């Protein structure tokens, strides 16, 4: 049984939310979130994460290559690499 399920089962069995939090070593806010999720969705499983690299289905490297394609050889200020012109010999 998952920790979330055990915490909610303990509250259902009669423990207060504070007691369940102390017994399972989670915060009171976590217990509140578990109960709210069950009320809202009927399940306790974690939701799917929809952020970070590849969130749009493209591999992470494809996004980076597309973003940096127009900036090759330039620093953040738009100057050529090195920032200072070389001395003439």
Biopython code that builds the backbone (N, CA, C, O; Angstrom):
import numpy as np
from Bio.PDB.StructureBuilder import StructureBuilder

atoms = [
    (1, "UNK", "N", (0.853, -1.177, 0.000)),
    (1, "UNK", "CA", (0.000, 0.000, 0.000)),
    (1, "UNK", "C", (0.898, 1.239, 0.000)),
    (1, "UNK", "O", (1.885, 1.292, 0.733)),
    (2, "UNK", "N", (0.568, 2.195, -0.792)),
    (2, "UNK", "CA", (1.294, 3.445, -0.932)),
    (2, "UNK", "C", (1.167, 4.275, 0.349)),
    (2, "UNK", "O", (0.183, 4.139, 1.076)),
    (3, "UNK", "N", (2.143, 5.124, 0.627)),
    (3, "UNK", "CA", (2.116, 5.962, 1.820)),
    (3, "UNK", "C", (0.851, 6.817, 1.868)),
    (3, "UNK", "O", (0.216, 6.939, 2.916)),
    (4, "UNK", "N", (0.487, 7.409, 0.718)),
    (4, "UNK", "CA", (-0.727, 8.239, 0.690)),
    (4, "UNK", "C", (-1.944, 7.427, 1.110)),
    (4, "UNK", "O", (-2.787, 7.900, 1.873)),
    (5, "UNK", "N", (-2.026, 6.205, 0.608)),
    (5, "UNK", "CA", (-3.166, 5.344, 0.948)),
    (5, "UNK", "C", (-3.170, 4.983, 2.424)),
    (5, "UNK", "O", (-4.229, 4.944, 3.051)),
    (6, "UNK", "N", (-1.985, 4.715, 2.990)),
    (6, "UNK", "CA", (-1.906, 4.378, 4.417)),
    (6, "UNK", "C", (-2.305, 5.558, 5.283)),
    (6, "UNK", "O", (-2.994, 5.385, 6.288)),
    (7, "UNK", "N", (-1.878, 6.761, 4.904)),
    (7, "UNK", "CA", (-2.226, 7.966, 5.674)),
    (7, "UNK", "C", (-3.732, 8.178, 5.649)),
    (7, "UNK", "O", (-4.340, 8.405, 6.695)),
    (8, "UNK", "N", (-4.339, 8.109, 4.477)),
    (8, "UNK", "CA", (-5.784, 8.324, 4.353)),
    (8, "UNK", "C", (-6.559, 7.221, 5.080)),
    (8, "UNK", "O", (-7.583, 7.497, 5.705)),
    (9, "UNK", "N", (-6.077, 5.976, 5.003)),
    (9, "UNK", "CA", (-6.735, 4.874, 5.707)),
    (9, "UNK", "C", (-6.687, 5.091, 7.215)),
    (9, "UNK", "O", (-7.647, 4.770, 7.916)),
    (10, "UNK", "N", (-5.580, 5.632, 7.721)),
    (10, "UNK", "CA", (-5.466, 5.909, 9.149)),
    (10, "UNK", "C", (-6.461, 6.980, 9.580)),
    (10, "UNK", "O", (-7.075, 6.871, 10.641)),
    (11, "UNK", "N", (-6.620, 8.015, 8.758)),
    (11, "UNK", "CA", (-7.607, 9.067, 9.067)),
    (11, "UNK", "C", (-9.016, 8.472, 9.019)),
    (11, "UNK", "O", (-9.851, 8.787, 9.867)),
    (12, "UNK", "N", (-9.280, 7.622, 8.039)),
    (12, "UNK", "CA", (-10.581, 6.961, 7.933)),
    (12, "UNK", "C", (-10.854, 6.067, 9.145)),
    (12, "UNK", "O", (-12.002, 5.897, 9.556)),
    (13, "UNK", "N", (-9.785, 5.500, 9.708)),
    (13, "UNK", "CA", (-9.924, 4.592, 10.852)),
    (13, "UNK", "C", (-10.097, 5.327, 12.174)),
    (13, "UNK", "O", (-10.349, 4.703, 13.205)),
    (14, "UNK", "N", (-9.963, 6.660, 12.148)),
    (14, "UNK", "CA", (-10.237, 7.403, 13.369)),
    (14, "UNK", "C", (-9.148, 8.332, 13.857)),
    (14, "UNK", "O", (-9.399, 9.137, 14.754)),
    (15, "UNK", "N", (-7.945, 8.255, 13.301)),
    (15, "UNK", "CA", (-6.902, 9.192, 13.718)),
    (15, "UNK", "C", (-7.246, 10.585, 13.207)),
    (15, "UNK", "O", (-7.880, 10.742, 12.163)),
    (16, "UNK", "N", (-6.820, 11.585, 13.956)),
    (16, "UNK", "CA", (-6.977, 12.945, 13.449)),
    (16, "UNK", "C", (-5.920, 13.169, 12.369)),
    (16, "UNK", "O", (-4.976, 12.389, 12.250)),
    (17, "UNK", "N", (-6.077, 14.225, 11.590)),
    (17, "UNK", "CA", (-5.090, 14.524, 10.557)),
    (17, "UNK", "C", (-3.722, 14.791, 11.180)),
    (17, "UNK", "O", (-2.706, 14.368, 10.630)),
    (18, "UNK", "N", (-3.681, 15.477, 12.304)),
    (18, "UNK", "CA", (-2.412, 15.763, 12.985)),
    (18, "UNK", "C", (-1.754, 14.480, 13.472)),
    (18, "UNK", "O", (-0.541, 14.315, 13.339)),
    (19, "UNK", "N", (-2.537, 13.579, 14.032)),
    (19, "UNK", "CA", (-1.988, 12.309, 14.505)),
    (19, "UNK", "C", (-1.438, 11.484, 13.342)),
    (19, "UNK", "O", (-0.349, 10.918, 13.443)),
    (20, "UNK", "N", (-2.177, 11.414, 12.252)),
    (20, "UNK", "CA", (-1.722, 10.661, 11.084)),
    (20, "UNK", "C", (-0.419, 11.250, 10.541)),
    (20, "UNK", "O", (0.485, 10.512, 10.149)),
    (21, "UNK", "N", (-0.328, 12.571, 10.520)),
    (21, "UNK", "CA", (0.890, 13.228, 10.042)),
    (21, "UNK", "C", (2.075, 12.837, 10.914)),
    (21, "UNK", "O", (3.154, 12.546, 10.398)),
    (22, "UNK", "N", (1.886, 12.827, 12.225)),
    (22, "UNK", "CA", (2.967, 12.481, 13.151)),
    (22, "UNK", "C", (3.353, 11.006, 13.024)),
    (22, "UNK", "O", (4.539, 10.676, 13.026)),
    (23, "UNK", "N", (2.376, 10.130, 12.917)),
    (23, "UNK", "CA", (2.641, 8.689, 12.833)),
    (23, "UNK", "C", (3.438, 8.352, 11.578)),
    (23, "UNK", "O", (4.369, 7.548, 11.636)),
    (24, "UNK", "N", (3.083, 8.957, 10.443)),
    (24, "UNK", "CA", (3.712, 8.603, 9.173)),
    (24, "UNK", "C", (4.861, 9.528, 8.775)),
    (24, "UNK", "O", (5.491, 9.325, 7.737)),
    (25, "UNK", "N", (5.132, 10.539, 9.595)),
    (25, "UNK", "CA", (6.267, 11.423, 9.329)),
    (25, "UNK", "C", (6.082, 12.332, 8.136)),
    (25, "UNK", "O", (7.038, 12.627, 7.419)),
    (26, "UNK", "N", (4.855, 12.778, 7.919)),
    (26, "UNK", "CA", (4.578, 13.729, 6.841)),
    (26, "UNK", "C", (4.006, 14.993, 7.470)),
    (26, "UNK", "O", (3.647, 15.003, 8.648)),
    (27, "UNK", "N", (3.925, 16.040, 6.691)),
    (27, "UNK", "CA", (3.381, 17.285, 7.221)),
    (27, "UNK", "C", (1.854, 17.227, 7.268)),
    (27, "UNK", "O", (1.223, 16.444, 6.558)),
    (28, "UNK", "N", (1.291, 18.056, 8.102)),
    (28, "UNK", "CA", (-0.163, 18.157, 8.180)),
    (28, "UNK", "C", (-0.722, 18.601, 6.840)),
    (28, "UNK", "O", (-1.780, 18.129, 6.421)),
    (29, "UNK", "N", (-0.030, 19.493, 6.170)),
    (29, "UNK", "CA", (-0.472, 19.965, 4.856)),
    (29, "UNK", "C", (-0.524, 18.818, 3.847)),
    (29, "UNK", "O", (-1.417, 18.786, 3.000)),
    (30, "UNK", "N", (0.412, 17.885, 3.924)),
    (30, "UNK", "CA", (0.387, 16.728, 3.014)),
    (30, "UNK", "C", (-0.858, 15.888, 3.254)),
    (30, "UNK", "O", (-1.513, 15.453, 2.307)),
    (31, "UNK", "N", (-1.185, 15.661, 4.525)),
    (31, "UNK", "CA", (-2.390, 14.892, 4.841)),
    (31, "UNK", "C", (-3.614, 15.608, 4.277)),
    (31, "UNK", "O", (-4.496, 14.970, 3.702)),
    (32, "UNK", "N", (-3.672, 16.908, 4.436)),
    (32, "UNK", "CA", (-4.799, 17.685, 3.900)),
    (32, "UNK", "C", (-4.881, 17.544, 2.385)),
    (32, "UNK", "O", (-5.970, 17.400, 1.831)),
    (33, "UNK", "N", (-3.723, 17.586, 1.711)),
    (33, "UNK", "CA", (-3.707, 17.441, 0.247)),
    (33, "UNK", "C", (-4.177, 16.065, -0.187)),
    (33, "UNK", "O", (-4.919, 15.942, -1.162)),
    (34, "UNK", "N", (-3.749, 15.014, 0.534)),
    (34, "UNK", "CA", (-4.174, 13.659, 0.191)),
    (34, "UNK", "C", (-5.690, 13.534, 0.289)),
    (34, "UNK", "O", (-6.333, 12.970, -0.597)),
    (35, "UNK", "N", (-6.252, 14.061, 1.365)),
    (35, "UNK", "CA", (-7.705, 13.966, 1.552)),
    (35, "UNK", "C", (-8.446, 14.801, 0.504)),
    (35, "UNK", "O", (-9.480, 14.380, -0.015)),
    (36, "UNK", "N", (-7.916, 15.975, 0.200)),
    (36, "UNK", "CA", (-8.556, 16.835, -0.806)),
    (36, "UNK", "C", (-8.502, 16.186, -2.185)),
    (36, "UNK", "O", (-9.465, 16.268, -2.947)),
    (37, "UNK", "N", (-7.371, 15.537, -2.514)),
    (37, "UNK", "CA", (-7.251, 14.867, -3.809)),
    (37, "UNK", "C", (-8.265, 13.731, -3.914)),
    (37, "UNK", "O", (-8.897, 13.545, -4.954)),
    (38, "UNK", "N", (-8.412, 12.973, -2.823)),
    (38, "UNK", "CA", (-9.375, 11.870, -2.858)),
    (38, "UNK", "C", (-10.802, 12.397, -3.010)),
    (38, "UNK", "O", (-11.608, 11.820, -3.739)),
    (39, "UNK", "N", (-11.105, 13.492, -2.320)),
    (39, "UNK", "CA", (-12.450, 14.082, -2.455)),
    (39, "UNK", "C", (-12.698, 14.573, -3.876)),
    (39, "UNK", "O", (-13.786, 14.382, -4.419)),
    (40, "UNK", "N", (-11.709, 15.198, -4.472)),
    (40, "UNK", "CA", (-11.875, 15.814, -5.792)),
    (40, "UNK", "C", (-11.857, 14.797, -6.933)),
    (40, "UNK", "O", (-12.639, 14.909, -7.877)),
    (41, "UNK", "N", (-10.964, 13.801, -6.847)),
    (41, "UNK", "CA", (-10.779, 12.902, -7.980)),
    (41, "UNK", "C", (-11.152, 11.459, -7.690)),
    (41, "UNK", "O", (-11.381, 10.677, -8.613)),
    (42, "UNK", "N", (-11.214, 11.106, -6.421)),
    (42, "UNK", "CA", (-11.516, 9.732, -6.054)),
    (42, "UNK", "C", (-10.305, 8.819, -6.047)),
    (42, "UNK", "O", (-10.422, 7.637, -5.724)),
    (43, "UNK", "N", (-9.129, 9.360, -6.404)),
    (43, "UNK", "CA", (-7.903, 8.560, -6.390)),
    (43, "UNK", "C", (-6.818, 9.321, -5.637)),
    (43, "UNK", "O", (-6.916, 10.532, -5.441)),
    (44, "UNK", "N", (-5.795, 8.606, -5.224)),
    (44, "UNK", "CA", (-4.702, 9.226, -4.478)),
    (44, "UNK", "C", (-3.387, 9.250, -5.245)),
    (44, "UNK", "O", (-2.417, 9.850, -4.784)),
    (45, "UNK", "N", (-3.342, 8.616, -6.392)),
    (45, "UNK", "CA", (-2.091, 8.531, -7.146)),
    (45, "UNK", "C", (-1.590, 9.923, -7.526)),
    (45, "UNK", "O", (-2.373, 10.850, -7.730)),
    (46, "UNK", "N", (-0.286, 10.042, -7.613)),
    (46, "UNK", "CA", (0.318, 11.311, -8.008)),
    (46, "UNK", "C", (-0.093, 11.656, -9.428)),
    (46, "UNK", "O", (-0.245, 10.774, -10.274)),
    (47, "UNK", "N", (-0.270, 12.941, -9.682)),
    (47, "UNK", "CA", (-0.640, 13.365, -11.031)),
    (47, "UNK", "C", (0.588, 13.327, -11.936)),
    (47, "UNK", "O", (1.724, 13.368, -11.464)),
    (48, "UNK", "N", (0.346, 13.249, -13.227)),
    (48, "UNK", "CA", (1.419, 13.223, -14.206)),
    (48, "UNK", "C", (2.103, 14.578, -14.243)),
    (48, "UNK", "O", (1.439, 15.614, -14.264)),
    (49, "UNK", "N", (3.435, 14.573, -14.251)),
    (49, "UNK", "CA", (4.191, 15.816, -14.334)),
    (49, "UNK", "C", (4.209, 16.295, -15.768)),
    (49, "UNK", "O", (4.520, 15.517, -16.671)),
    (50, "UNK", "N", (3.885, 17.551, -16.001)),
    (50, "UNK", "CA", (3.774, 18.073, -17.366)),
    (50, "UNK", "C", (4.722, 19.236, -17.621)),
    (50, "UNK", "O", (4.392, 20.155, -18.371)),
    (51, "UNK", "N", (5.874, 19.202, -17.014)),
    (51, "UNK", "CA", (6.830, 20.272, -17.236)),
    (51, "UNK", "C", (8.226, 19.680, -17.405)),
    (51, "UNK", "O", (8.426, 18.482, -17.206)),
    (52, "UNK", "N", (9.163, 20.502, -17.764)),
    (52, "UNK", "CA", (10.531, 20.041, -17.926)),
    (52, "UNK", "C", (10.840, 19.667, -19.366)),
    (52, "UNK", "O", (10.003, 19.819, -20.256)),
    (53, "UNK", "N", (12.050, 19.178, -19.580)),
    (53, "UNK", "CA", (12.474, 18.827, -20.940)),
    (53, "UNK", "C", (11.592, 17.752, -21.551)),
    (53, "UNK", "O", (11.223, 16.783, -20.888)),
    (54, "UNK", "N", (11.266, 17.930, -22.792)),
    (54, "UNK", "CA", (10.494, 16.932, -23.507)),
    (54, "UNK", "C", (9.013, 16.941, -23.181)),
    (54, "UNK", "O", (8.309, 16.003, -23.556)),
    (55, "UNK", "N", (8.513, 17.954, -22.502)),
    (55, "UNK", "CA", (7.097, 18.000, -22.117)),
    (55, "UNK", "C", (6.186, 18.058, -23.338)),
    (55, "UNK", "O", (5.036, 17.624, -23.275)),
    (56, "UNK", "N", (6.693, 18.590, -24.450)),
    (56, "UNK", "CA", (5.876, 18.686, -25.655)),
    (56, "UNK", "C", (6.010, 17.451, -26.537)),
    (56, "UNK", "O", (5.443, 17.415, -27.629)),
    (57, "UNK", "N", (6.739, 16.452, -26.094)),
    (57, "UNK", "CA", (6.901, 15.223, -26.861)),
    (57, "UNK", "C", (8.205, 15.169, -27.641)),
    (57, "UNK", "O", (8.624, 14.096, -28.074)),
    (58, "UNK", "N", (8.853, 16.323, -27.824)),
    (58, "UNK", "CA", (10.120, 16.353, -28.549)),
    (58, "UNK", "C", (11.252, 15.991, -27.590)),
    (58, "UNK", "O", (11.172, 16.306, -26.403)),
    (59, "UNK", "N", (12.291, 15.346, -28.075)),
    (59, "UNK", "CA", (13.422, 15.046, -27.198)),
    (59, "UNK", "C", (14.062, 16.341, -26.698)),
    (59, "UNK", "O", (14.032, 17.342, -27.413)),
    (60, "UNK", "N", (14.634, 16.353, -25.504)),
    (60, "UNK", "CA", (15.198, 17.580, -24.934)),
    (60, "UNK", "C", (16.230, 18.251, -25.829)),
    (60, "UNK", "O", (16.260, 19.480, -25.908)),
    (61, "UNK", "N", (17.069, 17.489, -26.499)),
    (61, "UNK", "CA", (18.111, 18.077, -27.332)),
    (61, "UNK", "C", (17.527, 18.838, -28.520)),
    (61, "UNK", "O", (18.112, 19.824, -28.967)),
    (62, "UNK", "N", (16.388, 18.395, -29.033)),
    (62, "UNK", "CA", (15.780, 19.072, -30.183)),
    (62, "UNK", "C", (15.353, 20.488, -29.810)),
    (62, "UNK", "O", (15.524, 21.414, -30.603)),
    (63, "UNK", "N", (14.808, 20.662, -28.630)),
    (63, "UNK", "CA", (14.383, 21.983, -28.193)),
    (63, "UNK", "C", (15.553, 22.910, -27.988)),
    (63, "UNK", "O", (15.482, 24.083, -28.357)),
    (64, "UNK", "N", (16.627, 22.417, -27.408)),
    (64, "UNK", "CA", (17.811, 23.228, -27.180)),
    (64, "UNK", "C", (18.436, 23.646, -28.500)),
    (64, "UNK", "O", (18.838, 24.799, -28.657)),
    (65, "UNK", "N", (18.523, 22.730, -29.445)),
    (65, "UNK", "CA", (19.118, 23.050, -30.743)),
    (65, "UNK", "C", (18.291, 24.112, -31.468)),
    (65, "UNK", "O", (18.849, 25.005, -32.106)),
    (66, "UNK", "N", (16.980, 24.019, -31.372)),
    (66, "UNK", "CA", (16.122, 24.986, -32.047)),
    (66, "UNK", "C", (16.252, 26.374, -31.424)),
    (66, "UNK", "O", (16.235, 27.382, -32.131)),
    (67, "UNK", "N", (16.383, 26.422, -30.093)),
    (67, "UNK", "CA", (16.489, 27.719, -29.425)),
    (67, "UNK", "C", (17.820, 28.395, -29.696)),
    (67, "UNK", "O", (17.881, 29.619, -29.814)),
    (68, "UNK", "N", (18.889, 27.612, -29.796)),
    (68, "UNK", "CA", (20.211, 28.213, -29.939)),
    (68, "UNK", "C", (20.671, 28.328, -31.390)),
    (68, "UNK", "O", (21.782, 28.798, -31.634)),
    (69, "UNK", "N", (19.864, 27.917, -32.351)),
    (69, "UNK", "CA", (20.281, 27.910, -33.751)),
    (69, "UNK", "C", (20.674, 29.294, -34.242)),
    (69, "UNK", "O", (21.636, 29.424, -34.999)),
    (70, "UNK", "N", (19.962, 30.316, -33.834)),
    (70, "UNK", "CA", (20.255, 31.657, -34.316)),
    (70, "UNK", "C", (21.336, 32.374, -33.540)),
    (70, "UNK", "O", (21.678, 33.505, -33.885)),
    (71, "UNK", "N", (21.888, 31.763, -32.506)),
    (71, "UNK", "CA", (22.860, 32.442, -31.657)),
    (71, "UNK", "C", (24.233, 31.812, -31.722)),
    (71, "UNK", "O", (25.049, 32.064, -30.835)),
    (72, "UNK", "N", (24.521, 31.029, -32.696)),
    (72, "UNK", "CA", (25.811, 30.334, -32.761)),
    (72, "UNK", "C", (26.964, 31.331, -32.791)),
    (72, "UNK", "O", (26.955, 32.285, -33.570)),
    (73, "UNK", "N", (27.948, 31.101, -31.941)),
    (73, "UNK", "CA", (29.146, 31.932, -31.945)),
    (73, "UNK", "C", (28.964, 33.280, -31.283)),
    (73, "UNK", "O", (29.821, 34.151, -31.429)),
    (74, "UNK", "N", (27.891, 33.478, -30.570)),
    (74, "UNK", "CA", (27.653, 34.763, -29.920)),
    (74, "UNK", "C", (27.421, 34.566, -28.429)),
    (74, "UNK", "O", (26.884, 33.539, -28.014)),
    (75, "UNK", "N", (27.814, 35.521, -27.638)),
    (75, "UNK", "CA", (27.560, 35.438, -26.212)),
    (75, "UNK", "C", (26.205, 36.079, -25.912)),
    (75, "UNK", "O", (25.496, 36.482, -26.834)),
    (76, "UNK", "N", (25.850, 36.174, -24.666)),
    (76, "UNK", "CA", (24.535, 36.679, -24.303)),
    (76, "UNK", "C", (24.303, 38.129, -24.691)),
    (76, "UNK", "O", (23.153, 38.541, -24.844)),
    (77, "UNK", "N", (25.358, 38.915, -24.854)),
    (77, "UNK", "CA", (25.198, 40.316, -25.217)),
    (77, "UNK", "C", (25.191, 40.525, -26.729)),
    (77, "UNK", "O", (25.041, 41.655, -27.193)),
    (78, "UNK", "N", (25.348, 39.464, -27.493)),
    (78, "UNK", "CA", (25.293, 39.577, -28.941)),
    (78, "UNK", "C", (26.629, 39.855, -29.595)),
    (78, "UNK", "O", (26.708, 39.976, -30.818)),
    (79, "UNK", "N", (27.694, 39.960, -28.790)),
    (79, "UNK", "CA", (29.021, 40.208, -29.361)),
    (79, "UNK", "C", (29.629, 38.879, -29.780)),
    (79, "UNK", "O", (29.212, 37.815, -29.324)),
    (80, "UNK", "N", (30.610, 38.961, -30.646)),
    (80, "UNK", "CA", (31.338, 37.746, -31.024)),
    (80, "UNK", "C", (32.033, 37.185, -29.790)),
    (80, "UNK", "O", (32.314, 37.916, -28.841)),
    (81, "UNK", "N", (32.308, 35.884, -29.809)),
    (81, "UNK", "CA", (32.954, 35.273, -28.648)),
    (81, "UNK", "C", (34.237, 35.980, -28.288)),
    (81, "UNK", "O", (34.984, 36.421, -29.161)),
    (82, "UNK", "N", (34.487, 36.087, -27.005)),
    (82, "UNK", "CA", (35.682, 36.781, -26.532)),
    (82, "UNK", "C", (35.359, 38.183, -26.067)),
    (82, "UNK", "O", (35.974, 38.663, -25.115)),
    (83, "UNK", "N", (34.436, 38.844, -26.691)),
    (83, "UNK", "CA", (33.970, 40.156, -26.259)),
    (83, "UNK", "C", (34.898, 41.299, -26.598)),
    (83, "UNK", "O", (34.430, 42.413, -26.834)),
    (84, "UNK", "N", (36.188, 41.065, -26.630)),
    (84, "UNK", "CA", (37.148, 42.131, -26.894)),
    (84, "UNK", "C", (37.868, 41.800, -28.210)),
    (84, "UNK", "O", (38.328, 40.675, -28.403)),
    (85, "UNK", "N", (37.963, 42.783, -29.112)),
    (85, "UNK", "CA", (38.647, 42.503, -30.374)),
    (85, "UNK", "C", (40.103, 42.138, -30.143)),
    (85, "UNK", "O", (40.723, 42.626, -29.199)),
    (86, "UNK", "N", (40.653, 41.286, -30.996)),
    (86, "UNK", "CA", (42.050, 40.917, -30.885)),
    (86, "UNK", "C", (42.941, 42.059, -31.354)),
    (86, "UNK", "O", (42.578, 42.860, -32.215)),
    (87, "UNK", "N", (44.128, 42.094, -30.744)),
    (87, "UNK", "CA", (45.080, 43.120, -31.167)),
    (87, "UNK", "C", (45.624, 42.798, -32.544)),
    (87, "UNK", "O", (45.785, 41.634, -32.910)),
    (88, "UNK", "N", (45.896, 43.809, -33.274)),
    (88, "UNK", "CA", (46.531, 43.636, -34.579)),
    (88, "UNK", "C", (48.004, 43.342, -34.367)),
    (88, "UNK", "O", (48.629, 43.981, -33.520)),
    (89, "UNK", "N", (48.579, 42.416, -35.092)),
    (89, "UNK", "CA", (49.992, 42.080, -34.924)),
    (89, "UNK", "C", (50.834, 42.825, -35.910)),
    (89, "UNK", "O", (52.055, 42.671, -35.921)),
]
sb = StructureBuilder()
sb.init_structure("model")
sb.init_model(0)
sb.init_chain("A")
sb.init_seg("    ")
for serial, (resi, resn, name, xyz) in enumerate(atoms, 1):
    if name == "N":
        sb.init_residue(resn, " ", resi, " ")
    sb.init_atom(name, np.array(xyz, "f"), 0.0, 1.0, " ", f" {name:<3s}", serial, name[0])
structure = sb.get_structure()
